[in-house]
Amino acid sequence: MDHPAICQNRVAVITGAAVGIGFAIASRLCQLGMKVVLFDKDQNALDAAVLSLYRRNADAQVTTVTGDVTSASALQELFTVARGLGDVSMVVNNAAILKGAGPWSDQEQWRKTMEVNFWAVLAVQQLFVEYLLEQDFPAAVVSVGSKEGITTPPGNTAYSVSKVAVKVLTEHLEHELRERTSGRVSAHLLIPGYTFTPMNFPGISADSAKPSAPWTADQVANRLLEGLARSDFYIFCEDNEVSRELDQRRMQWNADDLIQNRPALSRWHPEYRKQFKAYIADVAPPQ
């Protein structure tokens, strides 16, 4: 059974919806009879997305809004357009950028990353949550996080920080919604792993061959719907090289750094490499 927020002719709003995970979610919700509002800054990609959705489903109900998630006026237009289509019951905060910066470099890129990956998520919530609280039907807010927002591997500090912020924001949103609505309005954190999308593979097209390691965006969208149907908050996605159990071990090790007072990011610390390798030695590879 689908999550009660997924209801025929209700409205779903998806940011960063022209390609990748956002488009895959839009496609699934269209198939389930929702009116879908695609928000993206790339007009050409939006036009192609609409054509693709209608090719997949001639009865799809699709509306687009072109704009940047960092623009208050564009988000206000998104809110107005969505409200004009009917009852909004699903909001998916998906838009993000991968390019980041190190812990003491490129302040301008830090600002851009946080503006897109965190502040825009908060801005969308601030527009839609009060509206959802005023209604009397089930609704859901989905934030797209990342495993990098949990294990915070070295290499892209700004991106990891932005996704940690999304994780904490969404956890608190779910708590507040549960207190206010007893679950009628819920929040959920989608946690993709390695996924074959333009963000991870710039320049790919519909004809590009997928490497074996990543999941497809459709697999992530399907996992989202499965998790929503179970009312999961953390909706976790593995990939084809890393099993769910191995991901759980990595997350547990990361949490234990604090509990055991190990060095920061000890998984990558030369003095702990052998210990970590032994910790995961019995984990079976993905099937």
Secondary structure, DSSP 4 states (H G I P E B T S, - for coil): ---TT--TT-EEEEES-SSHHHHHHHHHHHHTT-EEEEEES-HHHHHHHHHHHHHH-TT-EEEEEE--TT-HHHHHHHHHHHHHHS-EEEEEE---------TTS-HHHHHHHHIIIIIHHHHHHHHHHHHHHHSSS-EEEEEE--THHHH--TT-HHHHHHHHHHHHHHHHHHHHHHHHHTTSEEEEEEE--SEESTTTSTT--TTPPPPSSSEEHHHHHHHHHHHHHTT-SEEE---SSS-HHHHHHHHHHHHHHHHTTPPTTGGG-TTTHHHHHHHTTTPPPP-
